[in-house]
Amino acid sequence: MSGAHRPDQFVLPERMLDMPSFLFVMLAKEWRRLGNALFNDSLRGPHMVILASLVDFGASSQKEISERLGIDASDLVALLDDLEKAGLANRKRDERDRRRYAVMATQAGERVLRQRMTGVRQLNEELLEPLTDAERAELHRLLLKVFAHHQPRRVPQAARE
């Protein structure tokens, strides 16, 4: 059976390991694997980004959330439906403009966000275990720099420096 692929001999082609974008994808897969083992709910990254936005920026219209986070309006509706169904956010008529809804995190949503962020910090520790503190800081700085180049309005100026 020589030459046959066996799972315990998983080795990637060198040419792929030379591509940072490929490494990003592979690390994202590892992140998902670790996250699925740690979190036992149906919340995904976009749900948590929306909750964090609501907690950090306060009640917002769906349009504001869509524009702030770069989430397509139709996708946002489905994500907000999930959050509402889970009791983590709610929509109510905006008192300033009765034609639109204000979306806000519930107390349960704020609690879940705090818990999830604690778990994400643990996940980061596990994923970045081979790096020193200085290397982690440098990796973070470089990732912010690349992200800010492609999404400049989504990264506060202070984070880019």
Backbone bond lengths (Angstrom), bond angles and torsions (degrees), N, CA, C in turn:
res aa  C-N    CA-C-N  psi(-1)  N-CA   C-N-CA  omega(-1)  CA-C   N-CA-C  phi
1 M - - - 1.446 - - 1.528 111.00 -
2 S 1.304 117.12 22.87 1.457 119.80 -179.96 1.520 110.47 -66.74
3 G 1.329 115.69 145.06 1.456 121.17 179.33 1.517 113.61 85.73
4 A 1.317 119.38 -14.80 1.458 122.04 179.22 1.525 109.26 -75.76
5 H 1.317 115.52 144.32 1.471 120.54 179.58 1.528 109.45 -73.47
6 R 1.323 114.93 128.76 1.462 120.66 174.77 1.513 107.80 -123.18
7 P 1.342 118.26 138.41 1.468 120.62 -177.16 1.517 114.29 -54.29
8 D 1.339 118.76 -31.83 1.466 119.88 -178.68 1.531 111.86 -77.62
9 Q 1.320 117.40 -1.18 1.457 122.06 178.26 1.530 111.04 -116.32
10 F 1.325 116.83 32.26 1.456 122.68 -178.62 1.518 109.75 -65.85
11 V 1.309 116.93 111.61 1.459 122.32 178.76 1.522 107.39 -135.53
12 L 1.318 115.59 128.99 1.456 120.01 -179.34 1.523 110.99 -85.72
13 P 1.318 117.36 150.33 1.467 120.36 176.43 1.529 110.84 -63.36
14 E 1.298 115.65 137.22 1.468 121.97 -178.01 1.529 111.74 -54.47
15 R 1.339 116.77 -39.45 1.472 119.90 -178.08 1.530 111.03 -60.96
16 M 1.328 118.04 -29.10 1.467 120.57 178.29 1.528 110.30 -76.28
17 L 1.328 116.90 -37.65 1.462 120.69 -179.78 1.524 112.16 -67.87
18 D 1.323 117.61 -15.12 1.459 121.90 177.14 1.534 112.17 -81.50
19 M 1.327 117.01 -4.71 1.472 121.37 -175.97 1.535 110.40 -107.00
20 P 1.345 118.04 108.83 1.466 119.96 178.82 1.529 112.74 -53.82
21 S 1.329 117.81 -37.57 1.470 119.68 -178.98 1.531 110.87 -62.57
22 F 1.313 117.29 -37.26 1.463 120.80 177.14 1.533 109.86 -65.62
23 L 1.323 116.55 -41.68 1.460 120.18 178.54 1.527 111.10 -63.14
24 F 1.346 117.19 -37.29 1.460 120.32 175.14 1.522 110.57 -57.74
25 V 1.330 115.94 -46.15 1.468 121.00 -178.69 1.529 109.90 -63.13
26 M 1.310 117.30 -45.33 1.463 120.43 -179.05 1.529 111.34 -65.09
27 L 1.330 116.82 -39.09 1.461 119.77 177.49 1.524 111.44 -69.37
28 A 1.331 117.42 -33.48 1.468 120.43 175.92 1.522 109.93 -64.22
29 K 1.327 117.48 -38.37 1.464 120.79 176.65 1.527 110.81 -63.99
30 E 1.325 116.26 -41.02 1.465 120.30 178.03 1.526 110.17 -66.35
31 W 1.326 116.38 -40.22 1.469 121.59 176.94 1.532 110.03 -57.34
32 R 1.353 116.17 -47.02 1.467 120.27 179.17 1.523 111.52 -62.20
33 R 1.330 116.87 -41.43 1.461 120.70 179.93 1.531 109.89 -61.95
34 L 1.321 116.77 -47.97 1.460 120.46 179.43 1.533 110.95 -64.32
35 G 1.321 116.37 -41.66 1.461 120.66 -179.91 1.518 112.59 -64.82
36 N 1.324 117.09 -41.11 1.468 120.43 178.21 1.524 111.37 -62.69
37 A 1.333 116.68 -33.39 1.460 120.35 178.07 1.528 111.41 -74.37
38 L 1.330 116.84 -30.61 1.464 121.29 -176.40 1.523 113.38 -86.31
39 F 1.336 116.86 -39.32 1.459 121.26 -174.55 1.524 109.62 -106.81
40 N 1.312 116.00 132.37 1.466 119.83 -177.89 1.526 111.63 -112.80
41 D 1.317 116.24 42.26 1.457 119.84 177.12 1.526 109.12 -131.43
42 S 1.305 116.13 179.30 1.464 120.11 -176.44 1.531 112.14 -96.33
43 L 1.318 117.26 7.61 1.462 120.26 -179.16 1.523 110.02 -72.59
44 R 1.324 114.63 135.46 1.458 121.25 178.77 1.529 108.80 -114.97
45 G 1.312 115.24 175.05 1.458 121.19 -179.32 1.515 114.18 -50.02
46 P 1.349 118.52 -48.49 1.469 118.47 -179.53 1.534 113.43 -60.16
47 H 1.330 117.14 -34.98 1.471 119.35 176.68 1.527 110.16 -61.12
48 M 1.336 115.69 -44.09 1.454 119.66 -176.38 1.527 111.44 -70.73
49 V 1.328 117.44 -35.04 1.464 120.52 177.56 1.530 109.67 -64.20
50 I 1.322 116.28 -41.69 1.475 120.21 178.21 1.517 109.97 -63.67
51 L 1.337 117.55 -47.44 1.469 120.26 178.89 1.531 110.61 -58.93
52 A 1.329 117.19 -45.86 1.471 120.19 179.63 1.523 110.41 -60.58
53 S 1.317 117.05 -40.16 1.460 121.08 178.80 1.525 110.48 -62.84
54 L 1.319 116.85 -43.51 1.469 120.61 -179.65 1.525 111.27 -66.08
55 V 1.324 116.71 -38.96 1.466 120.23 179.14 1.532 110.27 -70.79
56 D 1.327 117.08 -43.53 1.472 120.41 -176.47 1.528 113.45 -74.93
57 F 1.351 117.31 -36.90 1.469 120.71 -174.46 1.524 113.47 -107.08
58 G 1.327 117.61 -8.11 1.454 121.01 -179.95 1.517 112.18 83.63
59 A 1.326 114.43 -175.65 1.458 120.91 -179.41 1.522 110.12 -53.50
60 S 1.315 115.75 136.11 1.456 121.39 -175.71 1.517 109.92 -142.35
61 S 1.315 115.92 153.90 1.459 119.38 173.44 1.528 108.47 -75.53
62 Q 1.322 116.14 160.80 1.454 120.29 177.69 1.528 110.22 -60.25
63 K 1.327 116.24 -37.87 1.470 120.24 179.31 1.527 110.53 -63.46
64 E 1.336 117.00 -43.75 1.464 120.15 178.33 1.531 111.43 -61.04
65 I 1.317 116.06 -43.57 1.475 120.00 179.54 1.522 109.93 -62.95
66 S 1.330 116.68 -46.64 1.460 122.06 -179.24 1.526 110.72 -57.96
67 E 1.314 116.79 -46.91 1.464 121.10 -178.56 1.525 111.59 -70.18
68 R 1.319 117.13 -42.55 1.468 121.58 -178.09 1.524 111.34 -62.01
69 L 1.334 115.49 -42.82 1.461 119.66 -173.12 1.524 114.03 -98.90
70 G 1.326 117.22 -7.84 1.456 119.86 -178.70 1.514 112.73 69.54
71 I 1.328 116.16 34.94 1.461 121.62 178.75 1.521 107.84 -104.02
72 D 1.322 116.85 128.02 1.458 121.61 177.63 1.531 109.43 -53.91
73 A 1.323 116.51 138.52 1.474 121.71 -175.38 1.525 112.38 -56.39
74 S 1.322 118.24 -41.32 1.467 119.70 -178.92 1.531 111.20 -69.80
75 D 1.335 117.58 -35.41 1.465 120.47 175.62 1.522 110.23 -67.43
76 L 1.325 116.05 -38.03 1.458 120.72 -179.37 1.521 111.14 -61.26
77 V 1.328 117.59 -41.12 1.466 120.84 -179.73 1.523 110.54 -57.85
78 A 1.334 117.09 -44.91 1.470 120.72 -179.88 1.527 110.83 -65.01
79 L 1.329 116.98 -40.40 1.466 120.49 179.08 1.529 111.26 -66.09
80 L 1.341 116.40 -40.93 1.467 119.84 177.51 1.527 111.02 -66.67
81 D 1.329 116.69 -36.72 1.467 119.95 175.34 1.526 110.21 -58.23
82 D 1.336 116.66 -44.37 1.470 121.06 178.14 1.523 111.01 -60.28
83 L 1.337 116.34 -45.97 1.464 120.41 -178.67 1.524 111.59 -65.12
84 E 1.329 116.05 -39.53 1.467 119.61 177.81 1.521 111.27 -65.71
85 K 1.304 116.04 -44.70 1.474 121.21 -179.79 1.532 110.63 -59.84
86 A 1.337 116.66 -35.70 1.461 121.72 179.25 1.533 112.39 -82.08
87 G 1.340 117.17 -4.00 1.461 120.77 -179.63 1.521 113.90 76.05
88 L 1.325 117.23 21.66 1.468 121.25 -176.19 1.524 113.33 -98.98
89 A 1.317 116.65 -16.32 1.465 121.78 177.91 1.521 107.57 -151.01
90 N 1.322 115.42 159.93 1.460 118.20 173.30 1.519 109.78 -143.63
91 R 1.328 113.14 159.09 1.459 120.99 178.95 1.529 106.83 -117.59
92 K 1.307 115.26 134.18 1.459 118.90 173.53 1.521 108.14 -141.34
93 R 1.314 115.45 159.94 1.464 119.69 179.83 1.514 109.93 -56.78
94 D 1.314 115.20 134.33 1.454 121.81 177.35 1.525 107.29 -71.51
95 E 1.325 116.76 124.91 1.462 120.77 -177.84 1.529 111.84 -66.91
96 R 1.333 117.38 -25.69 1.469 120.93 179.90 1.523 111.73 -80.67
97 D 1.335 116.53 -30.43 1.465 121.26 -177.74 1.522 107.87 -144.24
98 R 1.316 117.03 99.80 1.467 122.61 -173.71 1.529 112.86 -64.94
99 R 1.333 118.36 -9.61 1.475 120.48 179.12 1.521 112.06 -81.21
100 R 1.312 117.23 -14.94 1.462 119.12 -177.54 1.526 110.87 -122.68
101 Y 1.320 114.09 165.13 1.459 121.03 179.37 1.525 109.89 -105.99
102 A 1.309 115.37 145.15 1.459 121.48 171.67 1.528 106.48 -100.95
103 V 1.306 115.61 132.44 1.464 121.62 179.29 1.516 107.14 -106.05
104 M 1.329 116.38 134.98 1.459 120.06 178.63 1.517 110.36 -142.40
105 A 1.320 115.10 152.45 1.456 120.69 175.28 1.521 108.35 -75.33
106 T 1.307 116.55 143.69 1.460 121.27 173.38 1.529 108.34 -86.04
107 Q 1.321 116.42 172.71 1.466 119.34 175.63 1.520 110.14 -61.71
108 A 1.333 116.57 -38.14 1.470 120.09 176.59 1.531 110.24 -63.26
109 G 1.322 117.11 -38.35 1.456 121.07 177.77 1.516 111.60 -63.41
110 E 1.317 116.61 -42.51 1.470 120.33 178.07 1.523 110.61 -64.02
111 R 1.320 116.97 -40.54 1.464 121.32 178.96 1.534 110.87 -64.88
112 V 1.332 116.26 -45.83 1.465 120.20 179.29 1.525 110.30 -62.43
113 L 1.313 117.63 -39.94 1.461 120.93 178.64 1.527 110.28 -61.55
114 R 1.335 117.85 -46.36 1.470 120.99 178.70 1.526 110.70 -59.55
115 Q 1.340 116.42 -45.42 1.466 120.51 -179.94 1.525 111.16 -63.34
116 R 1.327 115.77 -43.60 1.457 119.96 -178.35 1.527 110.58 -65.37
117 M 1.327 117.30 -40.35 1.461 119.76 179.91 1.532 110.88 -64.21
118 T 1.325 117.51 -34.76 1.468 120.56 174.25 1.522 109.71 -62.69
119 G 1.327 116.31 -44.61 1.459 120.62 177.75 1.520 112.27 -64.06
120 V 1.327 116.69 -38.92 1.468 120.54 179.93 1.531 109.94 -65.86
121 R 1.328 116.91 -37.32 1.469 118.88 176.38 1.539 110.16 -62.28
122 Q 1.328 116.84 -40.98 1.472 120.64 176.27 1.524 110.51 -62.16
123 L 1.322 115.26 -42.48 1.457 120.75 179.59 1.526 110.72 -62.64
124 N 1.334 116.54 -42.37 1.462 120.60 176.99 1.527 110.73 -60.80
125 E 1.325 116.38 -41.91 1.463 120.26 178.29 1.527 110.60 -58.42
126 E 1.304 116.62 -44.82 1.463 120.82 -179.26 1.531 111.36 -67.90
127 L 1.325 116.56 -45.03 1.457 120.37 -177.50 1.532 111.59 -66.28
128 L 1.328 116.45 -38.69 1.465 121.11 -175.49 1.529 112.82 -99.19
129 E 1.302 116.79 16.20 1.462 122.33 -176.80 1.530 114.66 -49.85
130 P 1.340 119.15 -40.37 1.467 117.30 -177.00 1.533 114.54 -72.69
131 L 1.336 118.14 -6.69 1.463 121.01 -177.16 1.524 111.53 -95.92
132 T 1.327 115.47 146.17 1.464 120.31 172.69 1.531 108.10 -74.82
133 D 1.320 116.17 170.04 1.468 119.96 177.10 1.531 110.82 -59.77
134 A 1.320 116.15 -41.61 1.471 120.04 179.66 1.533 110.64 -64.63
135 E 1.319 117.44 -41.07 1.469 121.10 178.65 1.525 110.96 -65.61
136 R 1.331 116.65 -38.95 1.472 120.05 177.30 1.523 110.39 -62.63
137 A 1.308 116.17 -44.64 1.470 120.21 179.35 1.527 110.30 -62.37
138 E 1.321 117.41 -41.99 1.466 121.09 179.62 1.530 110.42 -66.89
139 L 1.322 117.74 -42.57 1.462 120.96 177.17 1.526 109.91 -59.72
140 H 1.310 116.76 -45.37 1.463 120.99 179.60 1.531 110.90 -61.23
141 R 1.321 116.22 -44.66 1.466 121.11 179.10 1.527 110.76 -60.53
142 L 1.325 117.22 -44.54 1.458 121.24 -179.37 1.524 111.80 -67.31
143 L 1.326 117.12 -40.67 1.470 120.05 178.20 1.527 110.66 -63.67
144 L 1.327 117.05 -42.15 1.465 120.21 176.84 1.522 111.13 -61.43
145 K 1.323 116.49 -39.63 1.466 121.04 -179.72 1.527 110.50 -63.04
146 V 1.317 117.46 -45.90 1.466 121.01 179.32 1.519 110.20 -66.17
147 F 1.329 116.25 -44.67 1.462 120.32 -179.94 1.529 110.62 -61.63
148 A 1.327 116.74 -45.12 1.469 120.85 -179.13 1.525 111.11 -63.43
149 H 1.318 117.38 -31.96 1.462 120.26 177.52 1.526 110.98 -63.59
150 H 1.324 116.04 -39.26 1.466 120.75 -177.11 1.528 113.13 -91.14
151 Q 1.321 116.94 -23.25 1.470 122.01 -179.11 1.527 109.04 -134.72
152 P 1.317 119.03 61.01 1.473 120.46 -170.67 1.522 114.44 -59.18
153 R 1.317 118.36 -34.83 1.477 118.19 -176.54 1.527 112.58 -79.03
154 R 1.331 117.56 -10.21 1.461 120.84 -178.58 1.524 113.35 -92.60
155 V 1.338 117.00 -6.44 1.454 121.04 -178.85 1.517 108.91 -116.68
156 P 1.346 118.31 118.16 1.472 119.93 178.58 1.528 110.66 -56.62
157 Q 1.311 115.95 146.20 1.468 121.82 -178.19 1.523 111.65 -53.12
158 A 1.314 117.72 -42.33 1.465 121.09 -177.20 1.531 111.03 -61.03
159 A 1.323 117.68 -33.92 1.462 121.23 -179.40 1.525 111.81 -74.06
160 R 1.321 116.84 -21.47 1.471 120.20 -178.30 1.516 112.82 -82.71
161 E 1.306 117.64 -12.96 1.477 120.57 -174.27 1.507 111.41 -95.44
